[in-house]
Structures are given as structure tokens and as C-alpha cells.
Amino acid sequence: MTGRLAALGLAIMLAAPAMAWAADPLGICLDEDRPPLSAHHRGKPDSGFDVLLAQALAEGLGRPLRIQWFESKLDEDSSPQLEANALLSDGRCSLVGGYALTTDSLVKPGLKTARLPDFAGATRDDRRRRVALGVLAPSRPYVYSPMTVVLGPKARDRKISDIGDLAGLRLAIESGSLGDAILMTFDRGRLVDNITHLVPARDDLLGALDRGDYDATLIDLARYDAHRDAHPDTAISASGYYYPIGANRGYVGLGSDPALIEAVNKALTDLAAEGKIAEFGKQAGLTYLPPREPAILGDVWTKIMQR
């Protein structure tokens, strides 16, 4: 009897760390204003594709979910890489969802410290201090996020099969964006004279397109989905054309926790095989496209310049 009790005690001791890990909430950082991927607004229930996926992921790992909401600024000075790293390195979460998987976004940061983005529960001191950064580690991708041409009411019948088909249209683009680089450098600047630059977070790009002020733009497909959901009677339309250089999105954590990334990858594989990830996209109003190779996009700027 004594031997059996000793063996049972040893088994409990060995299992204790795993049991404690499973009982800990799974902290996932999500952007509070990126519908239809994720949205957190006062007086409304949390919503979005990444919210549904986070819930299923936590359930698959047998852990309660804790979402840490943060605000990412849409401007030329923002750095999603440093924001994600700071949140993770400060222990605000273990994973950041909806992260664009590119080699540039996963390199070791050139800075030793960075400021935290504004996040739910942040204090005045949190907004001032800098966080020592770690090294990011990606999960397997779970959705493909392409750029798409969106057409205004005066150009909705224009057939778009290549960027060159935008010639002659009044183009609007947010300054400093990926779409800006693509349009400005296309065919040695052939479209430059037709491009109007708008200021991110100040000018309403899709609103101006909806009013007919411009004929077309090039944006992330999810932004069009969000506008269509918020404005069911919108006059803008999707062209159906996807720019051939796009990025997958997945989770990113810290390289110091490889066990978590491995567990996340297994859970994502199971969810994809069951068709649940695509279903979450449908529920959230996202035009869901499965991940494409390469899993991690290489040098984006070189690829754009070479086209």
C-alpha cells in the first residue's frame, strides 16, 4: 500500500506543472479596431474572426481565454512588429493574433527597447515606459490576407486583371502604405500622375471612394469587408482582383516559449482540418482565403520593385 501511495504521489508531482499550465488563462492580444478580424467597442460584444478563433484555440488547449485589447495607430510612424514584441515581452499576453507573417516582421529587432501601444487597462506610467524586447516566433498561418483593388461607383464596371488596368482612373491611396508603394512604383511610375495621397487616420479613404471623389484604390481585403459590413448600401465594389504578393496571418509569440507555439500549431492544424477556421471567417463577414505558400513572405519591397 505504501508503495502504491508513493507512486501516486510521484505521478501527481510530475503532472502538477502541466496541470498548472493548462489552468492558466491563455492571453491573446488583439487589435481593438480591426473589423472584421477583431473589434472591441464599449457597449457592444467583442466580435470578429480572430475573436472566434481565439476562443476555439483556448478551448483546444484546455485553457480559459483572456483577451488583451490594444490600439494600433494607423500612421507612418507605427510599427506593428515593435508593438507586438513590447506587448509580449511585457507579459501582457502570450500570443498576438492577426500578425502578418513576413521575414521583415520576424527579424530580431534593431532596438533593445520599445514603448507599449495603448492597451486596455494601461496606466500613465505604462504609456511612458519602455520594454526590453525579445525575439518573435511565428505560429503556422491560418488566413491569407491579400491586397485588392476596390472600385468607386463611376468605375464599378471596369475589368481589373492587373495593376495596369487602373490606367486612366482617378486613384487614391494612403500615404506610406503598402498600396502606396505598389501603385507609385508600378511600371516605372506610369500611374503616378493619377494618384492622390491621403493621410492615414485623418482622411477617410473608402468614404471618399464611396462618394465618387475617386475611382479606385488598393487596400487590404479585410478593410473592404469591414466597410461593406458597416455600410450595406455602399456604392463601392470589389474588383475580384488580388495583387499577387500577399501575406499570411497567424499568431506570434516569444521564441523563449517554443512549447506554446508547438501546441498552438497542433490546435490550428486540427481546427483547419475540421473546417472550423473557414467557418469562423464566414460568421465574421470576412472573405476567407486559406494560407498560401510561402508561409512566411520574403522581402516584400524587393518583390514589389521587381514587378
N, C-alpha and C positions, 0 to 999 in steps of 0.2 A: 504493500500500500504506500509506504514511504517513497519507494522508487517511482511509482506512478505519479504521486503528488509533485515530486521533484521535476519529473519530465514535463508535467503540465505547467508548472511554474516557469520552466525554461522556455516552453513554447509561447507562453503569454508574454514573456520578456522580449523574445525575438519579434513577436508580432506587434508589440506596442508602438514602435516608430512608424510602421506602415499604417496602423490604425489611427495614430495621431495625425499623420499627413492627410489621410482621407477625410478626417473630421474638420480640418482647416478649410475655411472658405477659399474658393478659387477666385482670386482678384483679377478682374479683366478691365483694363482701361479702354473706354470707348469715347469717341468724339460726340459731344452732346448735340451737335447741329450738322449732321451729315446724312439727312434722309435721302433715299430710303434705306441706307445702311444702318444708321443709328440716330435716335432722336430722344432728347430728354428735356421736356419743356414743362414749366410749372403748371399744375392743374390738369396735365394730360398724362396718360400712362406711357411708360417707356415703350418705344417701338423701333422696328427696323430689322433688317436681315441679320445684322451682327448681334442684335439682342436675342433673337430666336436661336441663333447658332450657339451663342454663349450659354444659354440655358440648357441646350441639348448636350453641349460639351461637358459642362459641370455635372450633369446627370450621368453621362457616360463614365466620368471619372469617379463618380460616387461622392461628390463634394458639393456643399452648398455654394451658391454663386454670390459674389459681391462685385457689383459693377462700380468702378470709379470713373465718374464722368469728368471730362476735361474739355477745355475750349481751345481749339486750334485756330490761330489767326490766318485768314486768307490774305496774305500780303507778301511782298517781295522779300521781306526780312525774316519770315518764318522758316523754321527748319523742322519738318516732321521727324527727321532722324534724331535730332538732339532732344526734341520734346519727348519722344517715346523713351529714349535712353534715360533721361532725367527721371521720368515717372517710374520706370522700372528700378533704376539704381537707388531711388529714394524709398523703395518698398511700398509705393502707392498701389502697385498691382504686380502680378507675376507674368501677365501677358498683356500685350497691346493688340487689339483686333483691327482688322481692316487695313493692315500695313502693306504698302506697295513693296513687292519683293524685287529689288534691283541690286546689282552689285554696289552701286554708289550708296544706296541707303543702308547697306550692311557692313561697310568698311569700318575699321577701328576709327573712332572719332579723332579728329585732329586736335580737339580741345580736351583738356583734362576735366573741366567742369562746365556746367551749363545751368541756366535758370529753368525752373519748372514752368510749364504753361499754367494758365489759370485752371484750377480744378475745384470741384465741389468740396467745400469744407476748408479751403485754403485760408490761411491767416495772413495778416500783413507781413509777418516775418517770412512766411513761405514765398511770398511774391518777391522778396528781396534777396533771399539767399541763393547760393549756387550749390549744385550737387556734383559730387565726384562721379564720373561716368564709368560704366562698364563696357563690355563688348556684347553686341547683339547677336542673337541666334534665331534663325527663322524656323517656323514650322513648315510642313508641306502646304502648298497653296490650296485654297478652297473656292476661289472665284476668279474669273478673268475680267479685267477692267480695261476696256479699250477706249480710245478717243473716237468720237463720232461727229459727223457733220450734221448740224441742225439747221433747218431752213425756215426763213421767215415767210409770212403769208404771200408776198409777191414772188417768191421763188419756190413755192412748195411743189411745183410740177417739174422742177429741174432734176434731171437724172444725174446722180453723182456716183461715179465708179472709181474716181481718182481725185486727188487734190487739184489737179489741173483743170477739172471740170468747174472749179469755182471762179475761173477767169471771167471777168466782166460783172461779177456780183459785188455788192457793197458788203464788205466783210468787217466784222467787229471781233475783237479778241481782247482778253485781259492781259495787260502788260506784265511781262515777266513769267508768264505761264508756259507750260509745255506746248500748248496750242500756238502761242505766240512764236516760239522758236520754229515750229514746223511751217507755219504759213510764211513767216518772214524769210526763211532760207530756201523755200521751195523753188527749184529750177532757177537758182542764182538770183532770187529776188523778183521773179516775174509777177508776183501778186502784191508787191509792196505798196504800189500807188493806190490800191483799192482797200487797204487795211486802215481801220480806225482803232486806236488803242484806248481801252477803258481802264479805269483804276480799280483793282480788286477791292471788295468790301466797301467801296464808295459808289461806284456806278452799277446799275442793275443790267447786266449783260443780257440775260434772257428776257427781261421785261422790255428792253429796247428793241430786241428782235421781235417780240410779240406785237409791239406797236407798229412794226413795219419800218422802223428807223434804219434797219439794216436787213440784208438779205440772208446772211449765213454766218455761222461761227463753227468753231471746232472745240468741243469740250468733252469731258469725261461723260460716258454714257449714263452713269448714275445721276448726274446732275440734271440731265434731261428727264429721267424718270421722276425725280423729285418735283420738278417744275410741272410736269404733266399731272402728277397726283394732286398738287396744290391748286392747279388751275385746269380743271377738267374741260373748260371751254377754250383752252389756249389755241391760238392761231398758228403756232409754230409746229413743225413736224419733223420726225426723224427721217433722215435720208436713206437709212439702211446701210450706209457705207461706214465701215470701221477702218480707221487708219491701221496699217499692218504692223506697226510697232506698238504693242500694248503690254501692260504689266499684270501679272497675277497679284492677288492679295491673299494674305494669310496672317497668322499670328507671329509675333516676335517676342522673345523673352531674353533673358540673360544667358550668356554662354556658361555661366557658373552653375546652371541648373539643367544639365542635359537630360536628367531623368524626366523632368516635366515635359520637355519638348518631345521626347520619345513617346510618352503617354498621350500627349495631345495628337501626335501624328497617327497613332493607332486608332484613337477615337474618331478622328476626321476620316480616316480610311473606312471605318465601319459606317459612319453616317453617309458618306458618299455612295457606298455600295448599296445602301438601303434606299437611296433616292431622296433622303431627307433634306440634304443641303439645297438641292434644286427646288424642293417644295417650299423651303423657307424663303427662297427668293421670290417665288410666286406669291406667297402670302404677304410679303412686304412690298409688292409692287415693283420689284427690281427685275430688269431684263437680265436674267441669269444666264451667264455663259460659263461653262466648265473651264477649269485651268488648262492652259496650253503650254507646250514646250517652247522655249526653255522655262523651267520652273522659276528660275531667277534671271531676270532680264539683264543683259550685259550693258556695255557703255551706251546709254540712250543717246547722248548728244552726238557721238560719232556716227551712230546708225542714222540719225536724222540728217546730218550734214552730207552723208554719202548718198542720200536718195535724190 
